[in-house]
Structure formats: structure tokens, C-alpha cells
């Protein structure tokens, strides 16, 4: 990682601090499973409530797209065959 590229004392200390931070984050996630479950439940609840809003936004985005050239009728001079 950083310490293997820079090979300095400061880089080694930062590398150790980063690894320790990830270990602490993993321990926090493992010890607070009830909090994680509550957050997931809240996310599910609010996603259901805003489903109509998401659908309206998607409808407006699709409506705003221009039709492809193949779907449009050509304008201008037309030769008779």
C-alpha cells in the first residue's frame, strides 16, 4: 500500500492507522446488528413511500427523450420514383 510505495516512516504510520480504522468499522458493524437492521427497515419503508415519486420522475425523463431519426418522417424535397 502507501508504505510500500513511499517507504517512509510517516507512510507506514498512516498505513497502520487506515488498517486500524477498517478493523474498528468492521467491529462496529458486527456489534450493532440491531442498528443495521433498523436502518434497512427504514430504507425499505421510505422507498415504498416514494415509489410513486420515482415513477413520475422516470415518466418525465422518458417523455423528455427525443424520438429517434428512424421514427420521424423525413421533411423536404421528395423525388417521385
Order of alpha helices (4+ residues) and beta strands (2+ residues): alpha-alpha-alpha-alpha
